[in-house]
Amino acid sequence: SLPTLSSASLSDDTTEKYEVGVCIIGAGISGLAAATTIAKNDPNLKICILEAKDKPGGRVASDVTSDGFVLDRGFAVFIESYPQSREIFDYESLKLRQFDPGSLIKLPNKIARVADPLRQPRRTMDAITSPVGEWLDKLRLVPLLINVKRKSIEDLFEEDEVNTLECLRKRYKFSDKMINEFFKPFLEGIYLAPLDQQS
């Protein structure tokens, strides 16, 4: 079972002193995972987690608006196959639910769907007729998907490293329209870095 973590608030002018074995900065997912792992290996060790915000979780948080909408902070899609996640989390207690594959893209005059026909064949026509990007971009997706599907993760990491923007433009020839409407908001929202600083 996972160790119990308690919390306490300290004022800016506190003069209390605490002696701990480990001090972790930040109560986001990484900080909490580190504390949990350390506590499991040494239950008697005193661990302190310092967090500037009023609750733990980091970017994994949601706010409810006055009219009932739930807005996630940051990128909140969870990939349950990560080995470290399987070790730390109790999936049954989390009651995880799947998202439909694909994206909804806000264009100037409408919300457009970008479907994944490989995982949702019934949405193949949606994928072909989507106004996101240009028509040729739909064809350009094919070699990208084939490359990712056929190779192992190890093989993909063995490829020559280029930044994401260069890869999309030069290797797969995607239009600027497709990059700006789909790849840029999607990937920059996940990795919180410009496309030319990703790989």
KELO-486140 format. One record per residue: residue number from 1; residue in one letter; x, y, z of N, C-alpha, C, CB in turn. Coordinates in Angstrom, 1 decimal. Glycine has a CB too. Layout:
// residues N
[NUM a [X Y Z] [X Y Z] [X Y Z] [X Y Z]]
...
END
This chain:
// residues 199
[1 s [0.8 -1.2 0.0] [0.0 0.0 0.0] [0.9 1.2 0.0] [-0.9 0.0 1.2]]
[2 l [0.3 2.3 -0.5] [1.1 3.6 -0.6] [1.1 4.3 0.8] [0.4 4.5 -1.6]]
[3 p [2.2 5.0 1.0] [2.4 5.7 2.3] [1.4 6.9 2.3] [3.8 6.2 2.5]]
[4 t [1.0 7.3 3.5] [0.1 8.4 3.7] [1.0 9.7 3.8] [-0.7 8.3 5.0]]
[5 l [0.6 10.7 3.0] [1.3 12.0 3.1] [0.4 13.0 3.7] [1.6 12.4 1.6]]
[6 s [0.9 13.7 4.7] [0.1 14.7 5.4] [0.6 16.1 5.0] [0.2 14.6 6.9]]
[7 s [-0.2 17.1 5.2] [0.1 18.5 4.7] [0.0 19.5 5.9] [-0.7 18.9 3.5]]
[8 a [0.8 20.5 5.8] [0.8 21.6 6.7] [1.1 22.9 6.0] [1.7 21.4 8.0]]
[9 s [0.5 24.0 6.5] [0.8 25.3 5.9] [1.8 26.1 6.8] [-0.5 26.1 5.7]]
[10 l [2.8 26.7 6.2] [3.7 27.5 6.9] [3.6 29.0 6.5] [5.2 27.0 6.7]]
[11 s [3.5 29.9 7.4] [3.5 31.3 7.1] [4.8 31.8 6.7] [2.9 32.2 8.3]]
[12 d [4.8 33.0 6.0] [6.1 33.5 5.5] [7.1 33.9 6.7] [5.9 34.8 4.7]]
[13 d [6.5 34.2 7.8] [7.4 34.6 9.0] [7.6 33.5 10.0] [6.7 35.8 9.6]]
[14 t [7.3 32.3 9.6] [7.5 31.2 10.6] [9.0 31.0 11.0] [7.0 29.9 10.0]]
[15 t [9.2 30.7 12.2] [10.6 30.5 12.7] [10.8 29.1 13.1] [10.9 31.5 13.9]]
[16 e [9.8 28.2 12.9] [9.9 26.8 13.3] [11.0 26.2 12.4] [8.6 26.1 13.1]]
[17 k [11.7 25.2 13.0] [12.7 24.4 12.3] [12.3 23.0 12.2] [14.1 24.6 12.9]]
[18 y [12.5 22.4 11.0] [12.1 21.0 10.8] [13.4 20.3 10.3] [11.0 20.9 9.8]]
[19 e [13.6 19.1 10.9] [14.7 18.3 10.4] [14.1 17.1 9.6] [15.6 17.7 11.6]]
[20 v [14.5 17.0 8.4] [14.0 15.9 7.5] [15.2 15.2 6.8] [13.0 16.5 6.4]]
[21 g [14.9 14.0 6.3] [15.9 13.3 5.6] [16.0 13.7 4.1] [15.6 11.8 5.7]]
[22 v [14.8 14.1 3.5] [14.8 14.5 2.1] [13.8 15.6 2.0] [14.3 13.3 1.2]]
[23 c [14.2 16.6 1.2] [13.3 17.7 0.9] [13.1 17.8 -0.6] [13.9 19.1 1.5]]
[24 i [11.8 17.7 -1.0] [11.5 17.7 -2.4] [10.8 19.1 -2.7] [10.6 16.5 -2.8]]
[25 i [11.2 19.7 -3.8] [10.6 21.0 -4.2] [9.5 20.7 -5.2] [11.7 22.0 -4.7]]
[26 g [8.3 21.0 -4.9] [7.2 20.9 -5.8] [6.4 19.7 -5.6] [7.8 20.9 -7.2]]
[27 a [5.1 19.9 -5.4] [4.1 18.8 -5.2] [3.4 18.4 -6.5] [3.2 19.1 -4.1]]
[28 g [4.0 18.5 -7.6] [3.4 18.1 -8.9] [3.5 16.5 -8.9] [4.1 18.7 -10.1]]
[29 i [3.2 16.0 -10.1] [3.2 14.5 -10.2] [4.6 14.0 -9.9] [2.7 14.1 -11.6]]
[30 s [5.6 14.6 -10.5] [7.0 14.1 -10.3] [7.4 14.2 -8.8] [8.0 14.9 -11.1]]
[31 g [7.1 15.3 -8.1] [7.5 15.4 -6.7] [6.8 14.4 -5.9] [7.1 16.8 -6.3]]
[32 l [5.5 14.2 -6.1] [4.7 13.2 -5.4] [5.2 11.8 -5.6] [3.2 13.3 -5.7]]
[33 a [5.5 11.5 -6.9] [6.0 10.2 -7.2] [7.4 9.9 -6.5] [6.2 10.1 -8.8]]
[34 a [8.2 11.0 -6.5] [9.5 10.8 -5.8] [9.3 10.5 -4.4] [10.4 12.1 -6.1]]
[35 a [8.4 11.3 -3.7] [8.2 11.1 -2.3] [7.6 9.7 -2.0] [7.2 12.2 -1.8]]
[36 t [6.7 9.3 -2.8] [6.1 8.0 -2.6] [7.1 6.9 -2.8] [4.9 7.8 -3.6]]
[37 t [8.0 7.0 -3.8] [9.0 6.0 -4.0] [10.0 5.9 -2.9] [9.7 6.2 -5.4]]
[38 i [10.4 7.1 -2.4] [11.4 7.1 -1.3] [10.7 6.6 0.0] [11.8 8.6 -1.0]]
[39 a [9.5 6.9 0.2] [8.8 6.4 1.4] [8.6 4.9 1.4] [7.4 7.1 1.6]]
[40 k [8.3 4.4 0.2] [8.2 2.9 0.2] [9.5 2.2 0.4] [7.6 2.5 -1.2]]
[41 n [10.6 2.8 0.0] [11.9 2.2 0.2] [12.4 2.4 1.6] [12.9 2.7 -0.8]]
[42 d [12.0 3.5 2.3] [12.5 3.8 3.7] [11.3 4.4 4.4] [13.7 4.7 3.7]]
[43 p [10.4 3.6 5.0] [9.2 4.1 5.6] [9.5 5.0 6.8] [8.4 3.0 6.1]]
[44 n [10.7 4.9 7.4] [11.0 5.7 8.6] [11.7 7.1 8.3] [11.9 4.9 9.5]]
[45 l [12.0 7.3 7.0] [12.6 8.5 6.6] [11.6 9.7 6.6] [13.3 8.4 5.2]]
[46 k [12.0 10.8 7.2] [11.1 12.0 7.2] [11.3 12.7 5.8] [11.4 12.9 8.4]]
[47 i [10.2 12.9 5.2] [10.2 13.6 3.8] [9.4 14.9 3.9] [9.7 12.6 2.7]]
[48 c [10.0 15.9 3.4] [9.3 17.2 3.3] [9.1 17.6 1.8] [10.1 18.3 4.0]]
[49 i [7.9 17.9 1.4] [7.6 18.4 0.1] [7.2 19.9 0.2] [6.5 17.6 -0.6]]
[50 l [7.9 20.8 -0.5] [7.5 22.2 -0.5] [6.7 22.5 -1.7] [8.8 23.1 -0.4]]
[51 e [5.6 23.1 -1.6] [4.7 23.5 -2.7] [4.2 24.9 -2.5] [3.5 22.5 -2.8]]
[52 a [4.4 25.8 -3.6] [4.0 27.2 -3.5] [2.5 27.4 -3.6] [4.7 27.9 -4.6]]
[53 k [1.8 26.5 -4.3] [0.4 26.6 -4.5] [-0.4 26.0 -3.3] [-0.1 25.9 -5.8]]
[54 d [-1.7 26.2 -3.3] [-2.5 25.8 -2.1] [-2.9 24.3 -2.2] [-3.7 26.7 -2.0]]
[55 k [-2.6 23.6 -3.3] [-2.9 22.2 -3.3] [-1.9 21.5 -4.2] [-4.3 22.0 -3.9]]
[56 p [-1.7 20.2 -4.1] [-0.7 19.4 -4.9] [-1.3 19.1 -6.2] [-0.4 18.1 -4.2]]
[57 g [-0.5 18.6 -7.1] [-0.9 18.1 -8.4] [-0.2 18.8 -9.6] [-2.4 18.3 -8.5]]
[58 g [0.3 20.0 -9.3] [1.0 20.7 -10.4] [0.0 21.1 -11.5] [2.1 19.9 -11.0]]
[59 r [0.4 20.7 -12.8] [-0.5 21.0 -13.9] [-1.7 20.1 -14.0] [0.3 21.0 -15.2]]
[60 v [-1.7 19.0 -13.3] [-2.8 18.1 -13.3] [-3.9 18.6 -12.4] [-2.3 16.6 -13.0]]
[61 a [-4.7 19.5 -12.8] [-5.7 20.1 -12.0] [-6.9 20.5 -12.9] [-5.2 21.2 -11.1]]
[62 s [-8.0 20.7 -12.3] [-9.2 21.2 -13.1] [-9.9 22.3 -12.3] [-10.1 20.0 -13.4]]
[63 d [-10.5 23.2 -13.0] [-11.3 24.2 -12.4] [-12.7 24.2 -12.9] [-10.7 25.7 -12.6]]
[64 v [-13.7 24.4 -12.1] [-15.1 24.4 -12.5] [-15.6 25.8 -12.6] [-16.0 23.6 -11.6]]
[65 t [-16.1 26.2 -13.8] [-16.5 27.6 -14.0] [-17.9 27.8 -13.4] [-16.6 27.9 -15.5]]
[66 s [-18.4 29.0 -13.2] [-19.6 29.3 -12.6] [-20.8 28.7 -13.4] [-19.8 30.8 -12.5]]
[67 d [-20.6 28.5 -14.7] [-21.7 27.9 -15.5] [-21.5 26.4 -15.8] [-21.8 28.6 -16.9]]
[68 g [-20.6 25.7 -15.0] [-20.6 24.3 -14.9] [-19.6 23.6 -15.8] [-21.9 23.8 -15.3]]
[69 f [-18.7 24.4 -16.6] [-17.7 23.7 -17.4] [-16.5 23.4 -16.6] [-17.3 24.7 -18.6]]
[70 v [-15.9 22.2 -16.9] [-14.7 21.8 -16.2] [-13.5 22.0 -17.1] [-14.8 20.2 -15.8]]
[71 l [-12.6 22.9 -16.7] [-11.5 23.3 -17.5] [-10.2 22.7 -16.9] [-11.3 24.8 -17.6]]
[72 d [-9.5 21.8 -17.7] [-8.3 21.2 -17.3] [-7.1 22.2 -17.4] [-8.0 20.0 -18.1]]
[73 r [-6.2 22.2 -16.4] [-5.0 23.0 -16.6] [-3.9 22.1 -17.2] [-4.5 23.6 -15.2]]
[74 g [-3.3 22.7 -18.2] [-2.2 21.9 -18.8] [-2.8 20.7 -19.6] [-1.2 21.4 -17.8]]
[75 f [-1.9 19.8 -20.0] [-2.3 18.7 -20.8] [-2.7 17.5 -19.9] [-1.2 18.3 -21.8]]
[76 a [-3.9 17.0 -19.9] [-4.4 16.1 -18.9] [-4.7 14.7 -19.5] [-5.6 16.6 -18.2]]
[77 v [-4.1 14.3 -20.6] [-4.2 13.0 -21.1] [-3.2 12.1 -20.5] [-4.1 13.0 -22.7]]
[78 f [-3.6 11.0 -20.0] [-2.8 10.1 -19.2] [-2.6 8.8 -20.0] [-3.3 9.8 -17.8]]
[79 i [-1.3 8.4 -20.3] [-1.0 7.2 -21.0] [-0.7 6.1 -19.9] [0.2 7.4 -21.9]]
[80 e [-1.7 5.2 -19.8] [-1.6 4.2 -18.7] [-0.6 3.1 -18.8] [-3.0 3.6 -18.5]]
[81 s [0.1 3.0 -20.0] [1.0 2.0 -20.2] [2.4 2.3 -19.7] [1.1 1.7 -21.7]]
[82 y [2.7 3.5 -19.2] [4.0 3.8 -18.7] [4.3 2.9 -17.5] [4.0 5.3 -18.2]]
[83 p [5.5 2.2 -17.5] [5.8 1.3 -16.4] [5.8 1.9 -15.1] [7.1 0.6 -16.7]]
[84 q [6.4 3.1 -15.0] [6.5 3.8 -13.7] [5.1 4.1 -13.1] [7.3 5.1 -13.8]]
[85 s [4.2 4.5 -14.0] [2.8 4.8 -13.6] [2.1 3.6 -13.0] [2.0 5.4 -14.7]]
[86 r [2.4 2.4 -13.7] [1.8 1.2 -13.2] [2.3 0.8 -11.8] [2.1 0.0 -14.2]]
[87 e [3.5 1.2 -11.5] [4.1 0.8 -10.2] [3.5 1.7 -9.1] [5.6 1.0 -10.2]]
[88 i [3.2 3.0 -9.4] [2.9 4.0 -8.4] [1.4 4.1 -8.2] [3.4 5.3 -8.8]]
[89 f [0.6 4.1 -9.3] [-0.8 4.4 -9.2] [-1.7 3.2 -9.0] [-1.3 5.2 -10.4]]
[90 d [-2.8 3.3 -8.3] [-3.8 2.3 -8.2] [-4.9 2.6 -9.3] [-4.4 2.3 -6.8]]
[91 y [-4.8 2.0 -10.4] [-5.6 2.3 -11.5] [-7.1 2.1 -11.2] [-5.3 1.5 -12.8]]
[92 e [-7.4 1.1 -10.4] [-8.8 0.8 -10.1] [-9.4 2.0 -9.3] [-8.9 -0.5 -9.3]]
[93 s [-8.6 2.5 -8.4] [-9.1 3.6 -7.6] [-9.3 4.9 -8.4] [-8.2 3.9 -6.4]]
[94 l [-8.4 5.1 -9.4] [-8.5 6.3 -10.2] [-9.7 6.3 -11.1] [-7.2 6.4 -11.1]]
[95 k [-10.3 5.2 -11.4] [-11.4 5.1 -12.3] [-11.2 5.8 -13.6] [-12.7 5.6 -11.6]]
[96 l [-10.1 5.5 -14.3] [-9.8 6.1 -15.6] [-10.8 5.9 -16.6] [-8.4 5.6 -16.0]]
[97 r [-11.0 6.9 -17.5] [-11.9 6.8 -18.6] [-11.1 7.2 -19.9] [-13.2 7.7 -18.5]]
[98 q [-11.4 6.6 -21.0] [-10.7 6.9 -22.3] [-11.3 8.0 -23.0] [-10.7 5.6 -23.1]]
[99 f [-10.5 8.8 -23.7] [-10.9 9.8 -24.6] [-11.1 9.2 -26.0] [-9.9 11.0 -24.7]]
[100 d [-12.0 9.7 -26.8] [-12.0 9.3 -28.2] [-10.8 9.8 -28.9] [-13.3 9.8 -28.9]]
[101 p [-10.1 8.9 -29.7] [-8.9 9.4 -30.4] [-9.3 10.5 -31.4] [-8.3 8.2 -31.2]]
[102 g [-8.4 11.5 -31.5] [-8.7 12.6 -32.4] [-8.6 13.9 -31.6] [-10.0 12.5 -33.1]]
[103 s [-9.0 15.0 -32.3] [-8.9 16.3 -31.8] [-10.1 17.2 -32.3] [-7.6 17.0 -32.0]]
[104 l [-10.5 18.2 -31.5] [-11.4 19.2 -32.0] [-10.6 20.5 -32.1] [-12.6 19.4 -31.0]]
[105 i [-10.5 21.1 -33.3] [-9.7 22.3 -33.5] [-10.6 23.5 -33.7] [-8.8 22.0 -34.8]]
[106 k [-10.3 24.6 -33.0] [-11.1 25.8 -33.2] [-10.5 26.6 -34.3] [-11.1 26.6 -31.9]]
[107 l [-11.3 26.7 -35.4] [-10.9 27.5 -36.6] [-11.7 28.8 -36.4] [-11.3 26.8 -37.9]]
[108 p [-11.3 29.8 -37.3] [-12.0 31.1 -37.1] [-13.5 31.1 -37.1] [-11.5 32.1 -38.2]]
[109 n [-14.1 30.2 -37.9] [-15.6 30.3 -37.9] [-16.3 29.0 -37.6] [-16.0 30.6 -39.3]]
[110 k [-15.5 28.0 -37.0] [-16.1 26.7 -36.7] [-15.2 25.9 -35.8] [-16.6 25.9 -37.9]]
[111 i [-15.8 24.8 -35.2] [-15.0 23.8 -34.6] [-14.9 22.6 -35.5] [-15.6 23.3 -33.2]]
[112 a [-13.6 22.2 -35.8] [-13.4 21.1 -36.8] [-12.8 19.9 -36.1] [-12.5 21.6 -37.9]]
[113 r [-13.3 18.7 -36.5] [-12.8 17.5 -36.0] [-11.6 16.9 -36.8] [-13.9 16.4 -35.9]]
[114 v [-10.6 16.5 -36.1] [-9.5 15.7 -36.7] [-9.6 14.3 -36.2] [-8.1 16.4 -36.5]]
[115 a [-10.0 13.4 -37.0] [-10.2 12.0 -36.5] [-9.0 11.2 -36.8] [-11.5 11.4 -37.2]]
[116 d [-8.9 10.0 -36.1] [-7.9 9.0 -36.3] [-8.6 7.8 -36.9] [-7.1 8.7 -35.0]]
[117 p [-8.5 7.7 -38.3] [-9.2 6.6 -38.9] [-8.7 5.2 -38.6] [-9.2 6.8 -40.4]]
[118 l [-7.4 5.2 -38.2] [-6.8 3.9 -37.8] [-7.5 3.3 -36.6] [-5.3 4.0 -37.6]]
[119 r [-7.8 4.1 -35.7] [-8.4 3.6 -34.4] [-10.0 3.8 -34.4] [-7.9 4.3 -33.2]]
[120 q [-10.4 4.6 -35.3] [-11.9 4.8 -35.5] [-12.3 4.8 -37.0] [-12.4 6.1 -34.8]]
[121 p [-12.3 3.6 -37.6] [-12.6 3.5 -39.0] [-13.9 4.2 -39.4] [-12.6 2.1 -39.4]]
[122 r [-14.9 4.2 -38.5] [-16.1 4.8 -38.9] [-16.0 6.3 -39.1] [-17.2 4.6 -37.8]]
[123 r [-14.9 6.9 -38.6] [-14.7 8.4 -38.8] [-13.7 8.6 -40.0] [-14.1 9.0 -37.5]]
[124 t [-13.5 7.7 -40.9] [-12.6 7.9 -42.0] [-13.0 9.1 -42.8] [-12.5 6.6 -42.8]]
[125 m [-14.3 9.2 -43.1] [-14.8 10.3 -43.9] [-14.6 11.6 -43.2] [-16.3 10.1 -44.3]]
[126 d [-14.8 11.7 -41.9] [-14.5 12.9 -41.2] [-13.0 13.3 -41.3] [-14.8 12.7 -39.7]]
[127 a [-12.1 12.3 -41.3] [-10.7 12.6 -41.4] [-10.4 13.1 -42.8] [-9.9 11.3 -41.2]]
[128 i [-11.0 12.6 -43.8] [-10.7 13.0 -45.2] [-11.3 14.4 -45.5] [-11.3 12.0 -46.2]]
[129 t [-12.5 14.7 -45.0] [-13.1 15.9 -45.3] [-12.9 17.1 -44.3] [-14.6 15.7 -45.4]]
[130 s [-12.0 16.8 -43.3] [-11.8 17.8 -42.3] [-11.2 19.1 -42.9] [-10.8 17.3 -41.2]]
[131 p [-11.6 20.3 -42.6] [-11.1 21.5 -43.1] [-9.7 21.9 -42.5] [-12.1 22.6 -42.9]]
[132 v [-9.3 21.1 -41.6] [-8.0 21.4 -41.0] [-6.8 21.0 -41.9] [-7.8 20.7 -39.6]]
[133 g [-5.9 22.0 -42.2] [-4.9 21.7 -43.2] [-5.4 21.7 -44.6] [-4.2 20.4 -42.8]]
[134 e [-4.5 21.2 -45.5] [-4.9 21.1 -46.9] [-5.2 19.7 -47.3] [-3.8 21.7 -47.8]]
[135 w [-5.9 19.5 -48.4] [-6.3 18.1 -48.8] [-5.1 17.2 -48.9] [-7.0 18.1 -50.1]]
[136 l [-3.9 17.7 -49.5] [-2.7 16.8 -49.6] [-2.1 16.4 -48.3] [-1.7 17.6 -50.4]]
[137 d [-2.4 17.3 -47.2] [-1.9 16.9 -45.9] [-2.5 15.6 -45.4] [-2.2 18.0 -44.9]]
[138 k [-3.7 15.3 -45.8] [-4.3 14.0 -45.4] [-3.4 12.8 -46.0] [-5.8 13.9 -45.9]]
[139 l [-3.0 13.0 -47.2] [-2.1 11.9 -47.8] [-0.7 11.9 -47.2] [-2.0 12.2 -49.3]]
[140 r [-0.3 13.1 -46.8] [1.1 13.2 -46.2] [1.1 12.5 -44.8] [1.5 14.6 -46.0]]
[141 l [-0.1 12.3 -44.2] [-0.1 11.7 -42.9] [0.2 10.2 -43.0] [-1.5 11.8 -42.3]]
[142 v [-0.1 9.6 -44.2] [0.1 8.1 -44.4] [1.5 7.6 -44.1] [-0.3 7.7 -45.8]]
[143 p [2.5 8.2 -44.7] [3.9 7.7 -44.4] [4.3 8.0 -43.0] [4.9 8.4 -45.4]]
[144 l [3.8 9.1 -42.4] [4.1 9.3 -41.0] [3.6 8.2 -40.1] [3.6 10.7 -40.5]]
[145 l [2.3 7.9 -40.3] [1.6 6.9 -39.5] [2.3 5.5 -39.7] [0.1 6.8 -39.9]]
[146 i [2.6 5.2 -41.0] [3.2 3.9 -41.3] [4.6 3.8 -40.6] [3.4 3.7 -42.8]]
[147 n [5.4 4.9 -40.6] [6.7 4.8 -40.0] [6.5 4.6 -38.5] [7.4 6.2 -40.2]]
[148 v [5.6 5.2 -37.8] [5.4 5.1 -36.4] [4.8 3.7 -36.0] [4.5 6.2 -35.9]]
[149 k [3.9 3.2 -36.9] [3.3 1.9 -36.5] [4.2 0.8 -36.8] [2.0 1.8 -37.4]]
[150 r [5.1 0.8 -37.8] [5.9 -0.3 -38.1] [7.2 -0.4 -37.2] [6.3 -0.2 -39.5]]
[151 k [7.6 0.7 -36.7] [8.9 0.7 -36.0] [8.7 0.6 -34.5] [9.7 1.9 -36.3]]
[152 s [9.6 0.0 -33.8] [9.6 -0.1 -32.3] [10.0 1.3 -31.8] [10.5 -1.2 -31.8]]
[153 i [9.7 1.5 -30.5] [10.2 2.8 -29.9] [11.7 2.9 -30.0] [9.7 2.8 -28.4]]
[154 e [12.4 1.8 -29.8] [13.9 1.8 -29.8] [14.3 2.2 -31.2] [14.4 0.4 -29.5]]
[155 d [13.7 1.7 -32.3] [14.1 2.0 -33.7] [13.8 3.5 -33.9] [13.3 1.1 -34.7]]
[156 l [12.7 4.0 -33.4] [12.4 5.4 -33.6] [13.4 6.3 -33.0] [11.0 5.7 -33.1]]
[157 f [13.9 5.9 -31.8] [14.9 6.7 -31.2] [16.3 6.6 -31.8] [15.0 6.3 -29.7]]
[158 e [16.5 5.6 -32.7] [17.7 5.5 -33.4] [17.8 6.4 -34.7] [17.9 4.0 -33.8]]
[159 e [16.6 6.9 -35.1] [16.6 7.8 -36.3] [17.4 9.1 -36.0] [15.2 8.1 -36.6]]
[160 d [17.9 9.7 -37.1] [18.6 10.9 -36.9] [17.7 12.0 -36.3] [19.1 11.5 -38.3]]
[161 e [18.3 12.7 -35.3] [17.4 13.6 -34.5] [17.3 14.9 -35.3] [18.0 13.8 -33.1]]
[162 v [16.1 15.4 -35.5] [15.8 16.7 -36.0] [14.7 17.3 -35.2] [15.5 16.7 -37.5]]
[163 n [14.6 18.6 -35.2] [13.5 19.2 -34.4] [12.2 18.9 -35.1] [13.7 20.7 -34.2]]
[164 t [11.1 19.0 -34.4] [9.8 18.6 -34.9] [9.3 19.5 -36.0] [8.7 18.7 -33.7]]
[165 l [9.6 20.7 -36.0] [9.2 21.6 -37.1] [9.9 21.2 -38.4] [9.5 23.1 -36.7]]
[166 e [11.2 21.0 -38.3] [11.9 20.6 -39.5] [11.5 19.3 -40.0] [13.4 20.5 -39.2]]
[167 c [11.2 18.3 -39.1] [10.7 17.0 -39.5] [9.3 17.1 -40.3] [10.5 16.1 -38.3]]
[168 l [8.4 17.9 -39.7] [7.1 18.1 -40.4] [7.2 18.7 -41.7] [6.2 18.9 -39.5]]
[169 r [8.1 19.8 -41.8] [8.2 20.5 -43.1] [9.0 19.8 -44.1] [8.8 21.9 -42.8]]
[170 k [10.2 19.3 -43.8] [11.1 18.8 -44.8] [11.0 17.3 -45.0] [12.5 19.1 -44.3]]
[171 r [10.7 16.5 -44.0] [10.6 15.1 -44.2] [9.3 14.7 -44.7] [11.0 14.4 -42.8]]
[172 y [8.2 15.3 -44.1] [6.9 14.8 -44.4] [6.1 15.9 -45.3] [6.1 14.5 -43.2]]
[173 k [6.7 17.0 -45.5] [6.2 18.0 -46.4] [4.8 18.6 -46.1] [6.1 17.4 -47.8]]
[174 f [4.5 18.7 -44.8] [3.2 19.2 -44.4] [3.2 20.7 -44.7] [2.9 19.0 -42.9]]
[175 s [2.0 21.2 -45.0] [1.8 22.6 -45.3] [1.9 23.5 -44.0] [0.5 22.9 -46.1]]
[176 d [2.2 24.7 -44.2] [2.1 25.6 -43.0] [0.8 25.7 -42.4] [2.6 27.0 -43.4]]
[177 k [-0.3 25.6 -43.2] [-1.6 25.6 -42.7] [-1.9 24.4 -41.8] [-2.7 25.5 -43.9]]
[178 m [-1.4 23.2 -42.2] [-1.6 22.1 -41.3] [-0.8 22.2 -40.0] [-1.2 20.8 -42.1]]
[179 i [0.4 22.7 -40.2] [1.3 22.8 -39.0] [0.7 23.8 -38.0] [2.7 23.3 -39.4]]
[180 n [0.2 25.0 -38.5] [-0.3 26.0 -37.7] [-1.7 25.7 -37.1] [-0.4 27.3 -38.4]]
[181 e [-2.5 25.0 -37.8] [-3.8 24.6 -37.3] [-3.9 23.4 -36.5] [-4.7 24.5 -38.5]]
[182 f [-3.0 22.4 -36.7] [-3.0 21.2 -36.0] [-1.8 20.9 -35.1] [-3.3 20.1 -36.9]]
[183 f [-0.7 20.7 -35.8] [0.5 20.3 -35.1] [1.0 21.3 -34.0] [1.6 20.0 -36.0]]
[184 k [1.0 22.5 -34.4] [1.5 23.6 -33.4] [0.7 23.6 -32.1] [1.5 24.9 -34.1]]
[185 p [-0.6 23.8 -32.2] [-1.4 23.9 -30.9] [-1.4 22.5 -30.2] [-2.8 24.3 -31.2]]
[186 f [-1.4 21.4 -30.9] [-1.5 20.1 -30.3] [-0.2 19.8 -29.6] [-1.8 19.1 -31.3]]
[187 l [0.9 19.8 -30.3] [2.2 19.4 -29.7] [2.8 20.4 -28.8] [3.2 19.1 -30.8]]
[188 e [2.6 21.7 -29.0] [3.1 22.7 -28.1] [2.2 22.7 -26.8] [3.0 24.1 -28.7]]
[189 g [1.0 22.3 -26.9] [0.1 22.1 -25.7] [0.6 21.0 -24.9] [-1.3 22.0 -26.1]]
[190 i [1.1 19.9 -25.5] [1.6 18.7 -24.8] [2.9 19.0 -24.1] [1.7 17.5 -25.7]]
[191 y [3.9 19.5 -24.9] [5.3 19.6 -24.5] [5.7 21.0 -24.0] [6.2 19.2 -25.6]]
[192 l [4.8 21.9 -24.1] [5.0 23.3 -23.5] [6.3 23.9 -24.1] [5.0 23.2 -22.0]]
[193 a [6.6 23.6 -25.3] [7.8 24.2 -26.0] [7.5 24.4 -27.5] [9.0 23.2 -25.8]]
[194 p [8.1 25.4 -28.1] [7.9 25.6 -29.5] [8.3 24.3 -30.3] [8.7 26.8 -30.0]]
[195 l [7.7 24.2 -31.5] [8.0 23.0 -32.4] [9.5 22.9 -32.7] [7.2 23.1 -33.6]]
[196 d [10.2 24.0 -32.9] [11.6 24.0 -33.2] [12.5 23.7 -32.0] [12.0 25.3 -33.9]]
[197 q [11.9 23.5 -30.8] [12.6 23.1 -29.6] [12.2 21.7 -29.1] [12.4 24.1 -28.5]]
[198 q [11.4 21.0 -30.0] [11.1 19.6 -29.7] [11.8 18.7 -30.7] [9.5 19.4 -29.8]]
[199 s [11.8 17.4 -30.4] [12.3 16.5 -31.4] [11.6 15.2 -31.3] [13.9 16.3 -31.2]]
END
